Amino acid sequence: MKKILICLPLMLLTATPAFAHLNPNEHGSFAAGFSHPLFGTDHILVMIAVGLWAWQIGQRALWIVPSAFVGTMIFGFVLALTGMQLPFVEPAILASVVALGLLVAMAVKVPVYLSAAIVGIFALFHGFAHGGEIGLATQASYAAGFAIATAILHGFGIAIGYGLNAAFKDNTRIAVIITRVLGGLTFVAGIGLMTA
């Protein structure tokens, strides 16, 4: 079980989904939105890192930090739908991988509302990107889909932390070290995505 909990996150960090964006006419707007965060390595890494960081901070951060991300992401989505221009969307998304990976790697503990503000800034760009790629999907269903998928990925990050803690309950320091290593790998992956 310990080997699975260690290897699964590592495989997820190196895997790239092998499917294209779902056509909302064929699969429905909800399915198109739900699958959208699962297409890009950058999105997956950030969403899981948000969950890991929330776990590291603990207590109220477990729900406030992911909620701030999802809420601000929806706001960014709405901004994109209004036709507003937001500069540096893709660079900001890539920067979010690097920054959140670094925050997890260093196990940075800041007040909950500051951590919520940090993830919220990055979430704005992620949401804007989702809005820019909506295509023919119905707005509300599409937004519900990507919001739920994002929350699940945050939950997965939190579950990794708790799972490692349970697996190494005799020495929880090992769980902390592994989550920090995962943060470091996320950071390195972000640098790789920036230079690709």
Secondary structure, 3 states (H helix, E strand, C coil): CHHHHHHHHHHHHHCCCCCCCCCHHHHCHHHHHHHHHHCCHHHHHHHHHHHHHHHHHCCCHHHHHHHHHHHHHHHHHHHHHCCCCCCCHHHHHHHHHHHHHHHHHCCCCCCHHHHHHHHHHHHHHHHHHHHHCCCCCCHHHHHHHHHHHHHHHHHHHHHHHHHHHHHCCCCHHHHHHHHHHHHHHHHHHHHHHHHC
